């Protein structure tokens, strides 16, 4: 079984301000004994030979990925290609899937009460998705994953657990074990066949609040820094 993280960000992210680099993320993944990592920046496919080699030297398979958007709603693509950045509606997603059957399409945190979550768009386009994410952000008393679990069961879609990592210390908060060879195609195939084991558990309201506040502060600080730089110029 391979220990796999399918949803994480780093400082190269063009949307969220993240205070750790791809190399720092890879180093932490090595420390936590991950086998496979997919860096899924917002709106940007981040993958190059240099960072791939850096990961490989640390025993990690790095798979290209992205968190792109349709109707301003987030979607994950694992083992993605550059032309995924041109996908901005579900018709184009259907075409992309036909051209790239090796790409895994995942619905992240689909039923959380925010504007960037798929909600009904996932239900209406369920056949375009290979898997549904179990988000780490739930407690024993409040769990927006329940609707996602029910939908996955109804449509026989695998559930994957991720960290949606924006804070490095939380990289291990949710992950998936995959029964596959250590290559991208085998991993994608195994997930589709549900040869997986998810590792997730309820967290606390405090941890969710801390994540929200810390990410908001990081983004505010980045915008303030950018604004000051612009005023100087």
One Martini backbone bead per residue (centre of mass of N, CA, C, O) as a GRO file, in nm:
protein
  233
    1UNK     BB    1   0.095   0.038   0.024
    2UNK     BB    2   0.042   0.367  -0.058
    3UNK     BB    3   0.127   0.685   0.047
    4UNK     BB    4  -0.117   0.946  -0.025
    5UNK     BB    5  -0.112   1.288  -0.160
    6UNK     BB    6  -0.374   1.485  -0.345
    7UNK     BB    7  -0.381   1.769  -0.152
    8UNK     BB    8  -0.166   2.049  -0.215
    9UNK     BB    9   0.032   2.330  -0.118
   10UNK     BB   10   0.230   2.627  -0.207
   11UNK     BB   11   0.415   2.918  -0.276
   12UNK     BB   12   0.322   2.894  -0.593
   13UNK     BB   13   0.053   2.997  -0.535
   14UNK     BB   14  -0.172   3.233  -0.693
   15UNK     BB   15  -0.398   3.261  -0.451
   16UNK     BB   16  -0.254   3.149  -0.205
   17UNK     BB   17  -0.076   3.213   0.088
   18UNK     BB   18   0.224   3.032   0.123
   19UNK     BB   19   0.497   2.949   0.370
   20UNK     BB   20   0.588   2.707   0.167
   21UNK     BB   21   0.769   2.508  -0.021
   22UNK     BB   22   0.809   2.243  -0.223
   23UNK     BB   23   1.059   2.134  -0.071
   24UNK     BB   24   0.934   2.143   0.211
   25UNK     BB   25   0.702   1.954   0.144
   26UNK     BB   26   0.877   1.710   0.064
   27UNK     BB   27   1.030   1.683   0.331
   28UNK     BB   28   0.775   1.627   0.501
   29UNK     BB   29   0.679   1.378   0.343
   30UNK     BB   30   0.926   1.210   0.410
   31UNK     BB   31   0.895   1.216   0.721
   32UNK     BB   32   0.588   1.082   0.681
   33UNK     BB   33   0.612   0.847   0.464
   34UNK     BB   34   0.569   0.910   0.179
   35UNK     BB   35   0.524   0.812  -0.174
   36UNK     BB   36   0.300   1.030  -0.267
   37UNK     BB   37   0.267   1.343  -0.463
   38UNK     BB   38   0.025   1.620  -0.507
   39UNK     BB   39   0.040   1.932  -0.649
   40UNK     BB   40  -0.249   2.171  -0.602
   41UNK     BB   41  -0.280   2.436  -0.749
   42UNK     BB   42  -0.423   2.724  -0.824
   43UNK     BB   43  -0.455   2.759  -1.167
   44UNK     BB   44  -0.181   2.566  -1.156
   45UNK     BB   45   0.066   2.386  -1.313
   46UNK     BB   46   0.304   2.212  -1.101
   47UNK     BB   47   0.581   2.103  -1.306
   48UNK     BB   48   0.918   1.966  -1.291
   49UNK     BB   49   1.223   1.816  -1.314
   50UNK     BB   50   1.355   1.933  -1.064
   51UNK     BB   51   1.128   1.858  -0.854
   52UNK     BB   52   1.113   1.560  -0.931
   53UNK     BB   53   1.406   1.490  -0.848
   54UNK     BB   54   1.388   1.582  -0.557
   55UNK     BB   55   1.174   1.372  -0.482
   56UNK     BB   56   1.317   1.109  -0.575
   57UNK     BB   57   1.562   1.137  -0.371
   58UNK     BB   58   1.317   1.101  -0.136
   59UNK     BB   59   1.108   0.866  -0.245
   60UNK     BB   60   0.919   1.040  -0.441
   61UNK     BB   61   0.621   1.062  -0.614
   62UNK     BB   62   0.549   1.304  -0.861
   63UNK     BB   63   0.233   1.442  -0.941
   64UNK     BB   64   0.052   1.608  -1.156
   65UNK     BB   65  -0.142   1.907  -1.060
   66UNK     BB   66  -0.477   2.062  -0.990
   67UNK     BB   67  -0.685   2.353  -0.896
   68UNK     BB   68  -0.957   2.411  -1.061
   69UNK     BB   69  -1.225   2.587  -1.253
   70UNK     BB   70  -1.592   2.590  -1.240
   71UNK     BB   71  -1.781   2.838  -1.166
   72UNK     BB   72  -1.579   2.891  -0.918
   73UNK     BB   73  -1.523   2.578  -0.879
   74UNK     BB   74  -1.363   2.320  -0.736
   75UNK     BB   75  -1.104   2.108  -0.897
   76UNK     BB   76  -0.941   1.801  -0.931
   77UNK     BB   77  -0.622   1.712  -1.095
   78UNK     BB   78  -0.468   1.402  -1.160
   79UNK     BB   79  -0.247   1.364  -1.387
   80UNK     BB   80  -0.197   1.624  -1.550
   81UNK     BB   81  -0.235   1.869  -1.806
   82UNK     BB   82  -0.200   2.178  -1.942
   83UNK     BB   83  -0.499   2.180  -2.081
   84UNK     BB   84  -0.664   2.211  -1.813
   85UNK     BB   85  -0.650   2.535  -1.811
   86UNK     BB   86  -0.894   2.544  -2.041
   87UNK     BB   87  -1.100   2.447  -1.833
   88UNK     BB   88  -1.446   2.617  -1.792
   89UNK     BB   89  -1.631   2.360  -1.849
   90UNK     BB   90  -1.806   2.060  -1.878
   91UNK     BB   91  -1.755   2.013  -2.176
   92UNK     BB   92  -1.444   2.036  -2.161
   93UNK     BB   93  -1.409   1.810  -1.955
   94UNK     BB   94  -1.513   1.581  -2.131
   95UNK     BB   95  -1.295   1.616  -2.348
   96UNK     BB   96  -1.050   1.581  -2.170
   97UNK     BB   97  -1.115   1.291  -2.078
   98UNK     BB   98  -1.095   1.166  -2.361
   99UNK     BB   99  -0.788   1.261  -2.403
  100UNK     BB  100  -0.738   1.194  -2.064
  101UNK     BB  101  -0.770   0.897  -1.898
  102UNK     BB  102  -0.516   0.941  -1.689
  103UNK     BB  103  -0.700   1.136  -1.542
  104UNK     BB  104  -0.798   1.249  -1.222
  105UNK     BB  105  -1.123   1.332  -1.102
  106UNK     BB  106  -1.196   1.555  -0.825
  107UNK     BB  107  -1.413   1.627  -0.552
  108UNK     BB  108  -1.378   1.891  -0.344
  109UNK     BB  109  -1.545   1.974  -0.084
  110UNK     BB  110  -1.859   1.982  -0.215
  111UNK     BB  111  -2.064   2.057   0.065
  112UNK     BB  112  -1.967   2.317   0.144
  113UNK     BB  113  -2.067   2.652   0.259
  114UNK     BB  114  -1.939   2.757  -0.030
  115UNK     BB  115  -1.884   2.904  -0.343
  116UNK     BB  116  -1.631   2.686  -0.423
  117UNK     BB  117  -1.839   2.459  -0.416
  118UNK     BB  118  -2.015   2.240  -0.610
  119UNK     BB  119  -2.257   2.082  -0.531
  120UNK     BB  120  -2.483   2.054  -0.783
  121UNK     BB  121  -2.260   2.019  -1.002
  122UNK     BB  122  -2.194   1.731  -0.917
  123UNK     BB  123  -2.466   1.595  -0.959
  124UNK     BB  124  -2.500   1.685  -1.268
  125UNK     BB  125  -2.168   1.568  -1.316
  126UNK     BB  126  -2.082   1.280  -1.201
  127UNK     BB  127  -1.952   1.132  -1.463
  128UNK     BB  128  -1.683   1.331  -1.450
  129UNK     BB  129  -1.614   1.168  -1.186
  130UNK     BB  130  -1.391   0.951  -0.998
  131UNK     BB  131  -1.396   1.121  -0.720
  132UNK     BB  132  -1.431   1.184  -0.359
  133UNK     BB  133  -1.381   1.401  -0.103
  134UNK     BB  134  -1.247   1.392   0.223
  135UNK     BB  135  -1.254   1.620   0.449
  136UNK     BB  136  -1.089   1.730   0.740
  137UNK     BB  137  -1.330   1.952   0.805
  138UNK     BB  138  -1.442   1.788   1.085
  139UNK     BB  139  -1.673   1.676   1.326
  140UNK     BB  140  -1.875   1.502   1.542
  141UNK     BB  141  -2.121   1.735   1.491
  142UNK     BB  142  -1.982   1.836   1.203
  143UNK     BB  143  -2.060   1.706   0.861
  144UNK     BB  144  -2.014   1.769   0.511
  145UNK     BB  145  -1.948   1.465   0.411
  146UNK     BB  146  -2.214   1.301   0.412
  147UNK     BB  147  -2.317   1.372   0.125
  148UNK     BB  148  -2.070   1.260  -0.023
  149UNK     BB  149  -2.097   0.967   0.073
  150UNK     BB  150  -2.380   0.915  -0.043
  151UNK     BB  151  -2.306   0.975  -0.339
  152UNK     BB  152  -2.083   0.764  -0.371
  153UNK     BB  153  -2.262   0.520  -0.311
  154UNK     BB  154  -2.471   0.561  -0.538
  155UNK     BB  155  -2.219   0.586  -0.776
  156UNK     BB  156  -1.959   0.426  -0.711
  157UNK     BB  157  -1.750   0.614  -0.560
  158UNK     BB  158  -1.460   0.699  -0.453
  159UNK     BB  159  -1.291   0.775  -0.149
  160UNK     BB  160  -1.084   1.048  -0.056
  161UNK     BB  161  -0.814   1.143   0.150
  162UNK     BB  162  -0.713   1.471   0.270
  163UNK     BB  163  -0.542   1.786   0.357
  164UNK     BB  164  -0.545   2.048   0.212
  165UNK     BB  165  -0.255   2.186   0.220
  166UNK     BB  166  -0.155   2.510   0.391
  167UNK     BB  167  -0.025   2.367   0.648
  168UNK     BB  168   0.243   2.182   0.718
  169UNK     BB  169   0.147   2.044   0.997
  170UNK     BB  170  -0.120   1.916   0.816
  171UNK     BB  171  -0.033   1.681   0.610
  172UNK     BB  172  -0.155   1.426   0.808
  173UNK     BB  173  -0.478   1.463   0.848
  174UNK     BB  174  -0.506   1.338   0.545
  175UNK     BB  175  -0.519   1.013   0.375
  176UNK     BB  176  -0.408   0.763   0.126
  177UNK     BB  177  -0.426   0.423   0.050
  178UNK     BB  178  -0.260   0.243  -0.223
  179UNK     BB  179  -0.303  -0.036  -0.440
  180UNK     BB  180   0.010  -0.005  -0.601
  181UNK     BB  181   0.214   0.099  -0.812
  182UNK     BB  182   0.488   0.339  -0.851
  183UNK     BB  183   0.267   0.484  -1.059
  184UNK     BB  184   0.037   0.684  -1.199
  185UNK     BB  185  -0.144   0.479  -1.353
  186UNK     BB  186  -0.180   0.275  -1.120
  187UNK     BB  187  -0.307   0.476  -0.919
  188UNK     BB  188  -0.551   0.563  -1.083
  189UNK     BB  189  -0.669   0.280  -1.122
  190UNK     BB  190  -0.697   0.202  -0.819
  191UNK     BB  191  -0.893   0.426  -0.741
  192UNK     BB  192  -1.119   0.351  -0.939
  193UNK     BB  193  -1.122   0.049  -0.796
  194UNK     BB  194  -1.100   0.093  -0.478
  195UNK     BB  195  -0.782   0.039  -0.382
  196UNK     BB  196  -0.842   0.164  -0.077
  197UNK     BB  197  -0.744   0.372   0.219
  198UNK     BB  198  -0.874   0.576   0.459
  199UNK     BB  199  -0.739   0.865   0.654
  200UNK     BB  200  -0.961   0.973   0.909
  201UNK     BB  201  -1.067   1.233   1.147
  202UNK     BB  202  -1.192   1.413   1.371
  203UNK     BB  203  -1.190   1.736   1.461
  204UNK     BB  204  -1.168   2.065   1.568
  205UNK     BB  205  -1.284   2.380   1.597
  206UNK     BB  206  -1.011   2.504   1.657
  207UNK     BB  207  -0.856   2.400   1.405
  208UNK     BB  208  -1.041   2.529   1.195
  209UNK     BB  209  -1.010   2.821   1.297
  210UNK     BB  210  -0.702   2.836   1.272
  211UNK     BB  211  -0.690   2.791   0.972
  212UNK     BB  212  -0.866   3.031   0.882
  213UNK     BB  213  -0.699   3.255   1.018
  214UNK     BB  214  -0.419   3.192   0.899
  215UNK     BB  215  -0.496   3.214   0.599
  216UNK     BB  216  -0.611   3.501   0.612
  217UNK     BB  217  -0.350   3.633   0.711
  218UNK     BB  218  -0.166   3.551   0.479
  219UNK     BB  219  -0.333   3.694   0.257
  220UNK     BB  220  -0.329   3.977   0.380
  221UNK     BB  221  -0.022   4.011   0.393
  222UNK     BB  222   0.027   3.978   0.088
  223UNK     BB  223  -0.150   4.219  -0.004
  224UNK     BB  224  -0.002   4.437   0.160
  225UNK     BB  225   0.276   4.396   0.034
  226UNK     BB  226   0.186   4.453  -0.259
  227UNK     BB  227   0.075   4.740  -0.206
  228UNK     BB  228   0.341   4.867  -0.105
  229UNK     BB  229   0.506   4.810  -0.359
  230UNK     BB  230   0.325   4.973  -0.556
  231UNK     BB  231   0.352   5.255  -0.411
  232UNK     BB  232   0.659   5.280  -0.454
  233UNK     BB  233   0.643   5.252  -0.775
   0.00000   0.00000   0.00000
